[in-house]
């Protein structure tokens, strides 16, 4: 590859912001430029005497549209566009294609108790054998059960997952991209299509036929449409990339051989890449999920809470007028005693937005550990606790899948957190390779390149480009494994 290729545009929506990144292949390397960034986050809206969390999808669409126009203006006509977001959330359209209300955000509490109700019509073990999906209250299947009987549900004619909804507005095409569909709890993990068994159970629970709402499932790296006239993006093709952001991030993880990965951001997704799902009862009991990836792969992983705890802590400190810059916090955490206090980062108490330092203090008291007294100590507690959770998840992934793991790759924002990477190496006893930090956008762009014929060779070719384009940092494990074993005994789920 010796020539400069066309301009690709990745729309990458994360928990706190969205962005548009332009990319171009040049002599086997990917050149990228962030063209636009816009805010994102759940919006609390009063309804029925309470508040519900929604996604500001109209604000996101405005940012996407303007960002893509800016990319075309700055870099020339766009060859293609790919959209990735978090999983499980969706919008409903009526018969005219009009959005019915604002999509709910997965952190909304309306699905409380729904997994237990659904289990009465489809046993959890049976559900797992068909979908391979970890039971999470926010899974799409439970969101749909919560929506049953609402005005939205009565008038709905089409359900589109969030990246596909935005793609529909961009092109008019209606489809469901497979990697994201595999997060819903509705997809048969072995066939790659909607599960009749699960849909029948959902119909029996709700009295509503959900199957009629669902769009055709398409594989990642499929060209699914062309930008509508009037958007200023004439000729740009929409590619169904790994539209679940973790699928794109893992695609851009330069793994070889016996590696595990950690896609580290607001959430941490910890697992191994396989050729087939692991559908054992042991995997279900360990809260592992099977999600489909780019190029026919399976991401066998566990969801770990991630940097959400630190993000919410920083917000609390900023509101209190305290210094909460990340470099200062990490420097203070590096000086704080290690493994003094650890918490179960997956405790549901840490899931909602709010005063995270107060919740951590309460967890420390409850488990008889020293209460972190200042931001540096709280930050060290969070990072130690994340590293401990990574240790447990990596070891479990290896045992449950029958894979030996010799290296851990960290991609996403956490790859820039050198203290967390070092602690992860120490906790797991395995070398950690960090990078790329922008893995999701890179995976999005390179999947587009596969789809439009600018790159050939599937994931092997994608990862070759990543290695050629991205500096990687390696940490070797140090310290005492016994100290981490002892710390694990202080975490009470």
C-alpha positions as CSV (number, residue, x, y, z in Angstrom):
1,X,0.0,0.0,0.0
2,X,1.8,3.1,-1.2
3,X,-0.8,5.6,-2.1
4,X,-3.1,7.8,0.0
5,X,-6.7,6.5,0.0
6,X,-10.1,8.1,0.5
7,X,-11.3,9.9,3.6
8,X,-13.1,7.7,6.2
9,X,-15.1,9.2,9.1
10,X,-15.7,7.5,12.4
11,X,-18.6,8.7,14.6
12,X,-17.6,7.5,18.1
13,X,-20.1,8.1,20.9
14,X,-18.9,7.5,24.5
15,X,-20.4,8.0,27.9
16,X,-19.4,11.6,28.3
17,X,-18.8,12.8,24.8
18,X,-19.2,12.1,21.1
19,X,-16.7,12.9,18.4
20,X,-16.0,12.6,14.7
21,X,-12.6,11.4,13.6
22,X,-11.4,11.5,10.0
23,X,-8.9,8.9,8.9
24,X,-6.9,8.0,5.8
25,X,-4.6,5.1,5.0
26,X,-1.2,6.0,3.8
27,X,1.6,3.5,3.1
28,X,0.3,1.0,5.5
29,X,-0.4,3.4,8.3
30,X,-3.6,5.1,9.5
31,X,-3.5,8.9,9.8
32,X,-6.3,10.3,12.0
33,X,-7.6,13.7,13.0
34,X,-10.3,14.5,15.5
35,X,-12.6,16.9,13.6
36,X,-15.4,17.5,16.2
37,X,-16.3,16.7,19.8
38,X,-19.6,17.3,21.5
39,X,-21.0,16.5,25.0
40,X,-23.0,13.5,25.9
41,X,-24.5,12.1,29.0
42,X,-27.8,10.9,30.4
43,X,-30.5,13.6,30.9
44,X,-32.9,13.4,33.8
45,X,-36.5,14.1,32.8
46,X,-39.5,14.2,35.2
47,X,-42.3,11.9,34.4
48,X,-45.1,10.4,36.4
49,X,-43.9,11.8,39.7
50,X,-40.3,10.6,39.3
51,X,-37.3,11.2,37.1
52,X,-36.1,9.0,34.2
53,X,-32.7,9.0,32.5
54,X,-32.8,9.5,28.7
55,X,-30.2,9.9,25.9
56,X,-30.1,13.2,24.2
57,X,-30.2,11.6,20.8
58,X,-31.3,14.8,19.0
59,X,-28.2,16.6,20.4
60,X,-26.0,13.7,19.3
61,X,-27.5,13.8,15.8
62,X,-26.8,17.5,15.6
63,X,-23.2,17.0,16.6
64,X,-22.8,14.1,14.2
65,X,-24.3,16.0,11.3
66,X,-22.2,19.1,11.9
67,X,-19.1,17.0,12.6
68,X,-19.3,15.0,9.3
69,X,-19.8,18.2,7.4
70,X,-16.7,19.6,9.0
71,X,-14.8,16.5,8.1
72,X,-15.8,16.7,4.5
73,X,-15.0,20.4,4.4
74,X,-11.6,20.0,6.0
75,X,-10.4,16.8,4.4
76,X,-12.4,16.4,1.1
77,X,-15.3,14.2,0.1
78,X,-16.0,11.3,2.5
79,X,-15.7,7.8,1.1
80,X,-17.5,6.3,4.0
81,X,-18.9,6.8,7.5
82,X,-19.2,4.4,10.5
83,X,-21.0,4.9,13.7
84,X,-20.3,3.2,17.0
85,X,-21.9,3.7,20.4
86,X,-22.5,1.8,23.7
87,X,-24.8,-1.3,23.5
88,X,-28.4,-2.2,24.5
89,X,-30.1,1.2,24.0
90,X,-32.6,1.8,21.2
91,X,-35.2,4.1,19.7
92,X,-38.7,3.3,18.5
93,X,-40.2,4.7,15.2
94,X,-43.8,4.9,14.2
95,X,-45.2,3.9,10.8
96,X,-44.0,7.2,9.3
97,X,-40.5,6.8,10.6
98,X,-40.9,9.4,13.3
99,X,-39.1,8.9,16.6
100,X,-41.5,8.0,19.4
101,X,-40.1,9.9,22.4
102,X,-36.6,10.2,23.6
103,X,-34.7,6.9,24.0
104,X,-34.2,5.8,27.6
105,X,-30.6,5.6,28.9
106,X,-29.4,2.2,30.1
107,X,-28.7,3.6,33.6
108,X,-32.4,4.4,34.1
109,X,-33.9,2.4,36.9
110,X,-37.1,1.3,35.2
111,X,-35.8,-2.2,34.6
112,X,-35.4,-3.0,38.3
113,X,-36.9,-6.5,38.9
114,X,-37.4,-7.3,35.2
115,X,-34.7,-10.0,35.0
116,X,-36.5,-11.9,37.7
117,X,-39.9,-11.5,36.0
118,X,-38.4,-12.6,32.7
119,X,-36.8,-15.7,34.4
120,X,-40.3,-16.9,35.1
121,X,-41.0,-17.4,31.4
122,X,-37.5,-18.4,30.3
123,X,-35.1,-19.9,32.8
124,X,-31.8,-17.9,33.0
125,X,-29.8,-21.0,32.1
126,X,-31.9,-21.6,29.0
127,X,-31.6,-17.9,28.0
128,X,-27.8,-18.1,28.3
129,X,-27.6,-21.2,26.2
130,X,-29.4,-19.4,23.4
131,X,-27.9,-15.9,23.6
132,X,-24.7,-16.3,25.6
133,X,-25.5,-12.9,27.2
134,X,-24.8,-12.0,30.8
135,X,-27.9,-11.0,32.7
136,X,-27.7,-7.2,33.2
137,X,-30.8,-5.2,34.2
138,X,-30.2,-2.8,31.3
139,X,-30.1,-5.5,28.6
140,X,-32.5,-4.6,25.7
141,X,-34.7,-7.6,26.4
142,X,-35.5,-6.2,29.9
143,X,-35.8,-2.6,28.6
144,X,-38.5,-3.9,26.2
145,X,-40.3,-5.7,29.0
146,X,-40.3,-2.4,30.9
147,X,-41.8,-0.6,27.9
148,X,-44.6,-3.0,27.5
149,X,-48.0,-1.3,27.5
150,X,-46.7,2.2,27.1
151,X,-47.9,4.6,24.4
152,X,-44.5,4.2,22.7
153,X,-44.8,0.5,22.5
154,X,-48.4,0.7,21.2
155,X,-47.5,2.9,18.2
156,X,-44.0,1.5,17.5
157,X,-43.4,-0.1,14.1
158,X,-39.6,-0.3,14.1
159,X,-36.9,-0.7,16.7
160,X,-33.4,0.4,15.9
161,X,-30.4,0.2,18.2
162,X,-28.8,3.6,18.8
163,X,-26.0,3.5,16.2
164,X,-28.5,2.0,13.7
165,X,-31.0,4.7,14.5
166,X,-28.4,7.4,13.8
167,X,-27.4,5.5,10.6
168,X,-31.1,5.4,9.6
169,X,-31.3,9.2,9.9
170,X,-28.1,9.5,7.8
171,X,-29.2,7.2,5.0
172,X,-32.8,6.0,5.4
173,X,-31.6,2.4,5.7
174,X,-33.1,0.2,8.4
175,X,-30.8,-2.6,9.7
176,X,-29.3,-4.0,12.9
177,X,-25.6,-4.5,13.1
178,X,-24.6,-7.8,14.5
179,X,-22.0,-7.0,17.2
180,X,-24.4,-4.6,18.9
181,X,-27.4,-6.9,18.5
182,X,-25.4,-9.5,20.5
183,X,-25.6,-7.2,23.5
184,X,-29.4,-7.2,23.6
185,X,-30.2,-10.6,25.0
186,X,-32.4,-11.2,21.9
187,X,-29.8,-12.6,19.5
188,X,-29.0,-16.3,19.1
189,X,-25.3,-16.4,19.5
190,X,-24.8,-19.4,17.4
191,X,-26.9,-18.4,14.4
192,X,-26.1,-14.7,14.5
193,X,-29.8,-13.9,14.0
194,X,-32.8,-13.0,16.3
195,X,-33.7,-15.9,18.7
196,X,-37.2,-17.3,18.2
197,X,-37.0,-18.8,21.7
198,X,-36.3,-15.5,23.4
199,X,-38.7,-13.5,21.3
200,X,-41.5,-16.0,22.1
201,X,-40.7,-15.7,25.8
202,X,-40.8,-11.9,25.7
203,X,-44.1,-12.0,23.8
204,X,-45.6,-14.3,26.5
205,X,-44.4,-11.9,29.3
206,X,-45.5,-8.7,27.7
207,X,-48.4,-9.7,25.4
208,X,-46.7,-7.8,22.6
209,X,-45.1,-9.1,19.4
210,X,-41.6,-7.7,19.5
211,X,-40.3,-9.6,16.5
212,X,-42.2,-7.5,14.0
213,X,-40.2,-4.4,15.2
214,X,-36.8,-5.9,14.5
215,X,-34.7,-5.0,11.5
216,X,-32.6,-7.4,9.5
217,X,-29.3,-8.3,11.1
218,X,-26.2,-7.4,9.1
219,X,-22.5,-8.3,9.6
220,X,-19.9,-5.7,10.5
221,X,-17.9,-4.4,7.5
222,X,-21.1,-4.3,5.4
223,X,-22.0,-1.2,3.3
224,X,-25.6,-0.5,4.1
225,X,-26.5,2.8,2.5
226,X,-25.5,6.2,1.1
227,X,-25.9,9.6,2.8
228,X,-29.2,11.3,2.1
229,X,-29.2,14.2,-0.3
230,X,-29.0,17.6,1.4
231,X,-26.6,16.6,4.2
232,X,-23.6,17.8,2.3
233,X,-22.1,14.3,2.3
234,X,-22.8,13.3,-1.3
235,X,-21.4,9.9,-2.2
236,X,-20.5,8.9,1.4
237,X,-21.4,5.3,2.1
238,X,-22.5,4.2,5.5
239,X,-20.6,1.1,6.8
240,X,-22.0,-1.1,9.5
241,X,-18.8,-1.2,11.5
242,X,-18.5,-3.0,14.9
243,X,-21.1,-0.6,16.1
244,X,-20.9,-1.8,19.7
245,X,-17.9,0.4,20.7
246,X,-16.1,-2.6,22.4
247,X,-16.3,-4.5,19.1
248,X,-14.5,-1.7,17.4
249,X,-12.0,-1.3,20.2
250,X,-11.1,-5.1,20.3
251,X,-10.8,-5.1,16.5
252,X,-8.1,-2.5,16.9
253,X,-6.3,-4.4,19.8
254,X,-3.0,-5.6,18.3
255,X,-3.3,-9.0,19.9
256,X,-1.3,-12.1,18.9
257,X,-1.4,-15.6,20.3
258,X,-2.4,-16.1,23.9
259,X,-3.5,-12.6,24.8
260,X,-6.4,-11.2,26.8
261,X,-7.8,-7.7,26.4
262,X,-9.1,-4.9,28.6
263,X,-11.1,-2.2,26.8
264,X,-10.8,0.4,29.5
265,X,-13.0,3.4,29.7
266,X,-16.2,4.3,31.6
267,X,-16.7,0.5,31.5
268,X,-14.0,-2.0,31.5
269,X,-14.6,-5.1,29.3
270,X,-12.2,-7.8,30.2
271,X,-11.9,-11.0,28.2
272,X,-10.4,-13.1,25.4
273,X,-11.1,-13.4,21.7
274,X,-12.5,-16.8,20.6
275,X,-13.7,-18.6,17.5
276,X,-16.9,-19.9,19.2
277,X,-18.9,-18.9,22.3
278,X,-18.6,-20.4,25.8
279,X,-22.1,-21.4,26.8
280,X,-21.4,-23.4,29.9
281,X,-23.3,-23.0,33.2
282,X,-19.9,-22.1,34.8
283,X,-19.5,-19.2,32.4
284,X,-23.1,-18.0,33.2
285,X,-22.5,-18.3,36.9
286,X,-19.3,-16.3,36.6
287,X,-21.2,-13.4,34.8
288,X,-19.4,-13.8,31.6
289,X,-21.0,-12.7,28.3
290,X,-20.4,-13.8,24.7
291,X,-20.6,-10.9,22.2
292,X,-19.9,-11.1,18.5
293,X,-17.0,-9.3,17.0
294,X,-15.6,-8.2,13.7
295,X,-14.5,-10.9,11.2
296,X,-16.5,-13.7,12.8
297,X,-14.9,-13.6,16.2
298,X,-16.5,-13.9,19.7
299,X,-15.6,-11.6,22.6
300,X,-15.9,-13.7,25.7
301,X,-15.8,-11.1,28.5
302,X,-16.9,-9.8,31.8
303,X,-18.2,-6.3,32.3
304,X,-16.2,-4.5,35.1
305,X,-17.4,-1.1,36.3
306,X,-14.4,0.8,34.9
307,X,-13.3,4.4,35.3
308,X,-16.9,5.4,36.0
309,X,-16.0,5.5,39.7
310,X,-13.2,8.0,39.1
311,X,-15.2,10.1,36.7
312,X,-18.0,10.5,39.2
313,X,-15.5,11.2,42.0
314,X,-13.9,14.0,40.0
315,X,-17.3,15.5,39.4
316,X,-18.1,15.5,43.1
317,X,-14.7,17.1,43.9
318,X,-15.2,19.7,41.2
319,X,-18.6,20.6,42.6
320,X,-17.0,21.0,46.0
321,X,-14.3,23.3,44.6
322,X,-11.5,20.9,45.0
323,X,-8.7,20.3,42.5
324,X,-9.7,17.4,40.4
325,X,-7.3,17.4,37.4
326,X,-6.5,13.9,36.3
327,X,-2.6,14.3,36.3
328,X,-2.7,15.7,39.8
329,X,-4.9,13.0,41.1
330,X,-2.8,10.2,39.5
331,X,0.4,11.8,40.9
332,X,-1.2,11.9,44.4
333,X,-2.5,8.3,44.0
334,X,1.0,7.2,43.0
335,X,2.3,8.5,46.4
336,X,-0.5,7.0,48.4
337,X,0.0,3.6,50.1
338,X,-1.0,0.7,47.8
339,X,-3.8,-1.8,48.6
340,X,-4.7,0.0,51.8
341,X,-8.4,0.0,50.9
342,X,-10.1,-2.0,48.2
343,X,-13.8,-2.2,47.2
344,X,-15.9,-4.3,44.9
345,X,-16.2,-2.0,41.9
346,X,-19.1,-4.0,40.6
347,X,-21.2,-3.5,43.7
348,X,-24.6,-2.0,42.5
349,X,-24.2,0.9,44.9
350,X,-21.6,2.3,42.6
351,X,-23.7,2.1,39.4
352,X,-25.8,5.3,39.6
353,X,-24.4,8.8,39.2
354,X,-23.7,10.6,42.4
355,X,-21.2,11.1,45.3
356,X,-18.8,8.3,44.7
357,X,-16.3,9.2,47.4
358,X,-19.0,9.0,50.0
359,X,-20.1,5.6,48.7
360,X,-16.5,4.4,48.7
361,X,-16.1,5.6,52.3
362,X,-19.2,3.7,53.4
363,X,-17.9,0.5,51.6
364,X,-14.6,0.8,53.5
365,X,-16.4,1.2,56.8
366,X,-18.7,-1.8,56.0
367,X,-15.7,-4.0,55.3
368,X,-13.6,-2.8,58.2
369,X,-11.0,-1.0,56.1
370,X,-9.4,2.4,56.5
371,X,-11.6,5.2,55.0
372,X,-9.7,7.1,52.2
373,X,-9.5,10.6,53.5
374,X,-8.4,12.7,50.5
375,X,-8.8,12.6,46.7
376,X,-5.4,11.0,46.2
377,X,-6.2,8.2,48.6
378,X,-9.7,7.7,47.0
379,X,-8.1,7.6,43.5
380,X,-5.6,5.0,44.6
381,X,-8.4,2.9,46.2
382,X,-10.3,3.0,42.9
383,X,-7.3,2.1,40.8
384,X,-6.2,-0.7,43.1
385,X,-9.7,-2.0,43.2
386,X,-10.0,-1.9,39.4
387,X,-6.7,-3.8,39.0
388,X,-8.0,-6.4,41.5
389,X,-11.2,-6.8,39.5
390,X,-9.1,-7.2,36.3
391,X,-7.0,-9.9,38.0
392,X,-10.1,-11.8,38.8
393,X,-11.7,-11.4,35.4
394,X,-8.6,-12.3,33.4
395,X,-8.0,-15.5,35.5
396,X,-11.6,-16.5,35.2
397,X,-11.7,-15.9,31.4
398,X,-8.7,-18.1,31.0
399,X,-10.1,-20.9,33.1
400,X,-13.6,-20.8,31.6
401,X,-12.4,-20.7,28.0
402,X,-9.6,-23.1,28.4
403,X,-7.2,-20.5,27.0
404,X,-3.7,-19.8,28.4
405,X,-3.2,-16.0,28.8
406,X,0.4,-14.7,28.6
407,X,-0.2,-11.0,27.9
408,X,-2.9,-8.4,28.5
409,X,-3.6,-5.7,26.0
410,X,-5.2,-2.5,27.3
411,X,-7.0,-0.2,24.8
412,X,-9.1,2.8,25.3
413,X,-8.7,5.8,27.6
414,X,-7.3,3.5,30.4
415,X,-4.3,2.9,28.2
416,X,-3.2,6.5,29.0
417,X,-3.4,5.8,32.7
418,X,0.1,4.6,33.4
419,X,-0.6,3.9,37.1
420,X,-3.6,1.7,36.3
421,X,-1.6,-0.2,33.7
422,X,1.3,-0.8,36.1
423,X,-1.1,-1.9,38.8
424,X,-2.8,-4.3,36.3
425,X,0.5,-5.9,35.5
426,X,1.3,-6.3,39.2
427,X,-2.1,-7.6,40.1
428,X,-2.3,-10.2,37.3
429,X,1.3,-11.2,37.2
430,X,1.3,-10.7,33.4
431,X,2.9,-8.2,31.1
432,X,0.6,-5.4,30.0
433,X,0.8,-3.8,26.6
434,X,-1.1,-0.4,26.4
435,X,-2.4,1.1,23.2
436,X,-4.0,2.4,21.2
437,X,-5.8,4.8,23.5
438,X,-8.2,5.7,20.6
439,X,-8.9,2.0,19.8
440,X,-12.6,2.4,19.2
441,X,-12.3,5.1,16.6
442,X,-9.4,3.2,15.0
443,X,-11.3,0.0,14.8
444,X,-14.3,1.8,13.4
445,X,-12.1,3.4,10.6
446,X,-10.3,0.2,9.7
447,X,-13.5,-1.8,9.5
448,X,-14.7,0.8,7.0
449,X,-11.5,0.3,5.1
450,X,-12.2,-3.4,4.9
451,X,-15.8,-2.7,3.7
452,X,-14.9,-0.3,0.9
453,X,-11.9,-2.3,-0.4
454,X,-9.1,-0.1,0.8
455,X,-7.8,-2.8,3.1
456,X,-7.7,-6.6,2.6
457,X,-7.0,-9.5,5.0
458,X,-9.6,-9.1,7.7
459,X,-8.5,-8.6,11.4
460,X,-4.9,-9.6,10.6
461,X,-4.6,-6.7,8.2
462,X,-6.4,-4.4,10.7
463,X,-4.0,-5.2,13.5
464,X,-1.0,-4.9,11.2
465,X,-2.0,-1.3,10.5
466,X,-2.6,-0.6,14.2
467,X,1.0,-1.9,15.0
468,X,2.5,0.3,12.3
469,X,0.5,3.3,13.3
470,X,0.5,3.3,17.1
471,X,3.2,3.5,19.8
472,X,2.7,0.7,22.3
473,X,3.9,0.8,26.0
474,X,4.7,-2.4,27.9
475,X,4.7,-3.0,31.7
476,X,6.3,-6.0,33.3
477,X,4.7,-7.3,36.6
478,X,6.5,-6.5,39.9
479,X,5.6,-6.7,43.6
480,X,4.1,-9.5,45.6
481,X,1.3,-11.7,44.3
482,X,0.5,-12.6,48.0
483,X,-0.4,-9.0,48.7
484,X,-3.0,-9.1,45.9
485,X,-4.3,-12.4,47.1
486,X,-4.8,-11.0,50.6
487,X,-6.5,-7.8,49.2
488,X,-9.0,-10.0,47.4
489,X,-10.2,-11.4,50.7
490,X,-11.2,-7.9,51.8
491,X,-13.6,-7.4,48.9
492,X,-17.1,-8.5,49.8
493,X,-19.4,-8.6,46.8
